[in-house]
Amino acid sequence: MKPADIKEPISFDDIAKLDIRVGTIDSVTEVARSDKLMKLTVDFGDHSRSILAGIKQERENPKEIEGKQALFVVNIPERKMAGELSQGMLFDIGYEDKLTPCLAMPEVAMPNGSRAG
């Protein structure tokens, strides 16, 4: 793999706008009207959210990530896809480089809702 060029510089204020949090993936279920999307139910400590992720074809068994902690962007607008509501975005590694994606996750267990940054 040849690493992609580095994107244009942004300010620290731009980075501060992102709200990336640790959540535990409680369940992974099929999205009936999609060949790519799976619905993740994610525990953020004080609440749970439904987050749609295009992992159906990336993993032999998408349910293997149940019970794992991962990073999620939680301050993007809710979006309806394939008839389901997504309340955030899974922050994974590899997809943009056409690699088999993996979860971006803490090296040790962290409280759900902990912020990255």
Secondary structure, DSSP 8 states (H G I E B T S, - for coil): -----------HHHHHH--EEEEEEEEEEE-TT-SS-EEEEEE-SS-EEEEEES-TTT-S-GGGGTT-EEEEE-SS--EEETTEEE-SEE-EESGGGTS--EE---SS---TT-B--
